[in-house]
């Protein structure tokens, strides 16, 4: 059972490359993912010897990195060497191998920039339909707190759905942020009227936030909500600082309906200044559940059910538990787990049936033990 199947790891062999390698290994181990390492070389090298030397060097370094990952128990596909504009090749490769996500470093920008975001990384975010995870230099991806800003749009709904599952798997605290953007127009007749308007906007936004959150399964999740008012981009950056956020997860376009090849203005400002690593989502999910249907081992099926339950895939967990009962019909914990999940899904009648089955089996086991003890006492 996998929820993050394949990651394209765009390696540039710059100063942060070893740290990125460690992050890739950690992600793959946590999510049971396959890594596809890649490196992009320039396509305008005229000298054939120089070109051959660059090819060999890149391939050897990717090969050595792959062996290191395999030694850590990570599944690795054959490394990719591409030529041309780095952002184009990364985006196309991710699509070609049907990756769930692109992993890339933040890169380097002008020295006077407060936080660095390289041109290649920014263009990958702009052009990729695949989710992009950007790791800031020196970040070891020890995630304790995740921030997910929402504006109630479809992209933010997608981001929150993914953030919930990622937070569960990483055992991190998820903060869901909603910003009520303030009106600053000068046509209000007085300062009091402007304040009243913004107060009413905040209350309306709060009601929409309540309704928005009702769509999500937040049980068994360490989470909190945060509501502020002001400039959306600045409030997101403030929330990251105040809460010591380790990972930002956000949709790249909101209610503005911008062209799919660009990012929204809020996202653009945030990703250029954000001090932590971040994950952007446009039109595809990071998390995509792949269940193995040919498992015949009871313990594997039951363990898969437990993990699906932890990840919040309740319906799928029920099916895995049922499959385990197909092998061991007397396994009380599987019946109890199914009953508990039906309770969570608001189906008490089905829960009662499985709970009844669990109790009947426990009684049968108890009576069997009593009979066995009686036979022993009689010496039969």
N, C-alpha and C positions, 0 to 999 in steps of 0.2 A: 504494500500500500504506500503510494507516494502522493504528496500534495504539492511538491515543487520538483518536477521531474528533471528538467535540464537547464543549466546555466551556461551562457556564453561568457567566458572570462576574457575580457580584452586586456591583455598584458602589454605594457609599453616599456618594461624593464627600466623605468626611471627610479628615482630615489625611494619611492614608496612601494616598489614592486614586491619585496619580500613580505611586507605587511599585508599587501593585497592577497598574496598567495596563502597566507595564514587564514585570512578571512574567508577565502574560497573554500579551504579545507573545513573550517568550522561550519560554514553554511551547509556544505555537502553532507557532513556527518549528522548535523541536526535534522535536515530534511530528507536525507537519503537520496540526494540529488546526484546527477551525472554532470561532470564539468566538461565543457568544450573549450580548451585553451586556444587563443588566437593572438596573432601579432600582425600588424599591417606595416608593410615596407613601401617606400616610395616607388613609383612606376616610371620615374624619369632618369634612372641610373644608366648612363651610356656605356661606361666601361664594363665589359663582360666579366672581368676578373673581380672587380669590386662588387658587382651584383652577385656573383657566385659566392663570394666571401660573406656578404650580408645574409644571403639565403642560408648558408650553412650555419652561421652563428645563431641566427634566429631559431632555426629548426633544432639545433643542439640545445639551446636554452629552454625552449618549450618542451623538448623531450626530457630533459633533466627535471624540469618542474613537474611534468606528468608522472615520472617515476616516484618523485617525492610524495605526490598526492596518493598514488596507488599504495605506497608503503603505509600510508595512514588509513587504508581501507576505503579510499574514495574511488568511485567509478569514473573513469576518464576516457573520453573519446579521442580519436586521432587528432593531433594538433592541426590548426589551420594557419597557413601562411597566405596572406592576401596582399594585393598591390593596389595603390591608388590613394584616394582621399580616405583617411582613417575613419571618419564618421560614416561615410557611405558604406564602406566595406563591413564595418561592425554591424550596422543596421541590417544590411542585406544578409550577412551570415546568420544573424539571429533568426531572421525569417526563414532562411533556407533550411536550418536544422530544427526548426520548430521549437525554439527555446522558450522557456517560461519567463526568462529574465536575462538582462544584460548586467554583468558586474564590471564596474569600471572605476578607476581612481578619479579623484577630483581634478587632477592635472595641475598645471601651473599657469598663472596669469601674471598680470603686471604686479610688480613688487609693492606698489602703493595700495593695492586692493586690500581691504580689511580681511576678506576671506577669499581664498583662491578657487576659481573654477575655470579650468582650461577651455579653450575654444572648441577642441574636439569633443569634450564631454558635454558642453552646452549644446552643440549641434546634434549629438546623438540623442539627447533628451528631446530636442525640437522635432527630429525626424523619425524617431522610433515609435511604432505602434506597440512594441513590446515594453513592459515595465523596465525601468532602469534603476539599479541600485548604485549610488555614488558613495564611495568611501573616502572620507576626508583623511588627509595625510596623518599618519600616526595613530589612527583609530583602530583598536584591536577588536572592535565589534562585540564588546561586552555590554549587551543591551539590558538595561534595568528599567528605563522609562522611554515610552514611545508616545509621540504626539501625532494625532490625526485631526487636522482642521477640516471642518465640513461646512458647505454652504447650501446643503440640501439638494444639490444637483446630482445627476446620474454619475458623473465622474467622482464626486466625493462619496457617494453611496458605494461605488466600487472600491474606492480606497479604504473606506471603513470596514467593509466586509473582509478585505484582505488583512487589514491591520488587526482585526479581532483574532483571526486564526494565527497570525504571526506572533501576536502577544501571548496567546495561550501556549504555543509551542516553545517560545523563548522564556516563558514564565516571567514576563515583564509587566509592568504597570502601564496601562493604556490611558492616556488623557485624550478625551474627545473635546475639541475646541470649536466653539461657534462665536463668530465676531459679528456684532451688529454694526454695520457701517454707518457712521454718523453723517447727518446732513450738515453741510457747511455753507450753503448758499446765502448770499447777502440779501436776498429779497425778503427775508423774514423781517417783520416790522420792528421786532425788539429781540433782545437777547433771551428774554423769558420765553417768547414764542418758540425760538430755536431750541432751547433746552427742553421745552414741553414736547416738541416734535421728536427729538432724539430719545426722550424717555419713553414715548409711545412706541417708537421703532424698536427699542430694546425689549419691551414687553411683548410685542408682536413676534419678534425674533425668538424669544423664549418659548412661546407657544408652538411655533414651527419646529423648534429644536426638540421639544417634548414629543411631538407627533413623529418627527423623523426617527428618533431613537426607538420608537415602538416597533420598527421594522426589523430590528436586529436581535440576535440571540446573545445576550450579555451575561447569561448565567455562568457561574463558575469562572468568572473572569475578574481579574484585579483591575478595576477601571474607575475612572472618575470623570465628571463633566466639568467644563470650564466655559464660562460665558463672559465676554468682554465687549466693549464698544470702542470704535475708533477706526483707524485705517487698518484694513485687513492684513496687509503684508507686515506692517510694523507690529501689530498685535501678535501675529504668529511668531515673529522673531523675539518679541518680549517674553512670550510664553515659554519658548525654548530656553531662554536664559534663566528665567525665574524658577523653572522646574528641573533644571539640569538634564534636559532631554538628550538622550543618546541617539535616537533615530526619529526622523520626521517621515511620515508617510502621507502623501497627498496626491490628489488628482491634478493633472496639468492644465485643465481648462474647466472653468466653472459655468455659470449661467450666461456668460457672454456669448457662447456659441461661436467661438473663433474657429478659423480654418484648422483642420486636423494636423497640419504640419507646423503649427506654431504653438506656443504655450500662452496661457492667460497672463495678463499683466501682473497679477498678484503672485502667481507661481514664479514668473521671471525674476521679480525683485527678491523673493524669498531665497531661491536657489543660488543667487549670486552672493548673498550675504549670510546664509545659514552657517553657523559654526559647527554643526554636527553632520554626520552622514545622513543621507536621505534617499527615499525610494519614491519615484514618480510613476503614476499610472495614467494611461491615456484611454485606450479602448479595450485593453486585454487585462485579464487577471494574472497576478503572480501565482496564486494558488489555484491549482487545477487537479482535482482528485482523480487518481488512477487506482482502481481496485484490481487486484489480481484474482481472476475468477477460477484459476485451476489449482488453488491451494487445497490439499487434502489432509493437512496436519491440524489436529484440534487446537494445540497450543498456539500455533501461528494465527489461526483464525480468531481465537479468543483475544490474543494480544492485539491484533489489528482492530478488533472491536473496541478495546479499551482506549487505544490511541485515537481512534475516530471520535469516541465520546469526549475525550479531553480536548480535541480540536474543534468540537462543536458540530460535527457532522452526525446528528442524532439519528436520522433516518438510515444513513449508511451503516452506522454502528449497529443498529438493530438487525440489519441484514447479515452483518458479519457474525453477530452473536447467534442468530438463527442457523447460519451455516455451521457454526461450531456444534450446535445441538444436533445437527444432522449426523454428526460423528459420535457424539456422546450425549445421549438423550437424558442422562441422569445428572447432568452438571447443574447443580442448584444455582451457583453464582451467575451463570448465563441467563437463567430464567429471571432472577432478581434484577440483573442489569437491564434486561429488556423492559421489565415492569417499571423500573425507575425512569427509563427514557420515555416510555409512553405517558407517564405522569407529566414529564417536562413538556411533552408535545401536546398536552391538553386532551389526552385520550384515556380517561380513567377506566373505561370499561375494558379496553384491551389490557391495560396495566393490571387490572384485577384478575383477568384470566391467567396471565403469566405468574402473578404472585400466588394464585391458587395452585398452579402446577408446581411451583417451588415448594410450597408447604406440603403438598401431597407426597412429593418425592422425599422430603425430609422425614415425614411420618413413616414412609415405607422403609427408609434406611434405618430409622430408630427401631421399628418393630423387628426388622431383620437382625439387628444387633441383639435385641432382647431374646429372640428365639435362639440365636447362636449361644448366648450365655446360658440359657436354660438347658440346652443340649449338653453343654460342657458340664453343668452341675449334675445332670442325670448320668453322665458318662457314656452317652450315646454318640 
